Amino acid sequence: MRKYLIAGNWKMNLVPSEAKKFAKQLVESIKNVDKDVDVMIAPPFTALDAVAQEIKGSIIKLGAQNVNDNEKGAFTGEVSADMLLDLGVEYVIIGHSERRTIYKETDELINKKISFSLKKGLKVVFCVGELLSERESGKTNDVVKTQVVGGLKNISADDMKSIVIAYEPVWAIGTGKVATPEQAEEVHAFIRNTIKDLYSKEVSDNITIQYGGSVTDTSVDGLMSKENIDGALVGGASLKVDSFTRIAKFQK
Ligand code: PGA
C-alpha cells in the first residue's frame, strides 16, 4: 500500500555552505525512520549540489522546488529537468501556493510542468489548496477539485505512481495556524475521491496525499493518525534538525 512522505521545503533559505552543514546534521539525526516512511528535502537550486554530496548513501532523498516545462534553450533564469537530474534530484515540487500567488502560475502551466517532469523521470509533489477567503465562502472543495483536475490533465494512471499530492491550505502556510486533523482529513478524503473518479479505486488507494501548512513536531502525530493523510510537506519546521527529525519519526 501507499507510503508516507515527509518532505522539507527549505524555500529561499540557507546559502550552500549552511545547507551543507545542515544536511550533514540531518543525515546523522534521521537514521531510523519507519520502513513505510520516505524522507525528502528540497533545498534551493544553489545548494542542491552541496546537499546531494552530503546525503549520498543516506535514506534522505533530494528534491527541487521548481522546474521549467521546456527541454532547454532561451529561458533566462530558469532551470531544466535535465539540470536537476544530473545533480541527483529525484523529486520536484510543483504548484506550490507561493508559485501560484506570487509568480502567477496557472493550472495550465502547472500541468505542463507536471507532464514534462514525469516524461523526464522526476517524481512530482503536486500542491493544491484554498485561500482563507475561499474556505470562508464554502468553496474549498470546488477550488481544490479545479486545481487537481487542471494539474492532472492528460496524466496517465501509470504516471500517477510518480505523483504525490500535497494538500496545503494557503491560510495555514507560514502562519502557525495548522489545520485541525479533522479539517485536513475532510479535504484529503475529498481529494482521494476525486482521484478515484478521474482514474480508479486502485490509483486513489495508492496515491500518497501529504498535508502541508505549519506542521510542527507537536502537530504531526494528530495529523498522521488520520486515514487519508500520508505524510507532510514542511516549511519552517524543516529548517530545524530536531523538529524535522521528530516529524519524520511521527507516532501514529
Ligand atoms: P510551513 O510551509 O510549514 O512553513 O507552513 C509549508 C509549505 O509551504 O510547504
Boltz pocket constraint, residues with backbone or C-beta under 6 A from the ligand:
constraints:
  - pocket:
      binder: B
      contacts: [[A, 9], [A, 168], [A, 172], [A, 173], [A, 174], [A, 175], [A, 176], [A, 212], [A, 213], [A, 214], [A, 215], [A, 233], [A, 234], [A, 235], [A, 236], [A, 237]]
      max_distance: 6.0
